[in-house]
């Protein structure tokens, strides 16, 4: 067994120098922190005391200019929002001139149109002719458009009558867009 074991720390000169250096560095760090804090507080108070009327006027001018730009910005935002909504409506809207021109191109010469009602989902065409052949040709043309899926999706014959007083056939057709 070894009897030369010493459990107490030796306090030699090297350890004392290290402790002294650590105390010195801690003191310098605390002084540096206090100095920076003191300088910051001094500068803050100096700025608060010397806030001249010229600077206040400049602040007010800048605030006024910014508020003018806020009004312009708000108007621009509203305008862009409305333009976006108009674009959405135009994308959903059906081109009725294309629909009507496509349907009117399928009308035979012997058939005269009395009424043409167009909305966003359907078209109702009412016409008359002295010839039943012209009405048949018109219905066949529209049925061909349904088969080819041009413009209209479905076709319904609402009525087909003969007016003996005027000696004409009258037809009413509804087409779903």
Secondary structure, DSSP 8 states (H G I E B T S, - for coil): -------S----HHHHHHHHHHHHHHHHHHHHHHHHHHHHHHHHHHHHHT--HHHHHHHHHHHHHHHHHHHHHHHHHHHHHHHHHHHHHHHHS--HHHHHHHHHTT--TT-EEEEEEE-SSEEEEEEEES-HHHHHHHHHHHHHHHHHT-S-SEEEEEEEEEETTTTEEEEEEEEE-
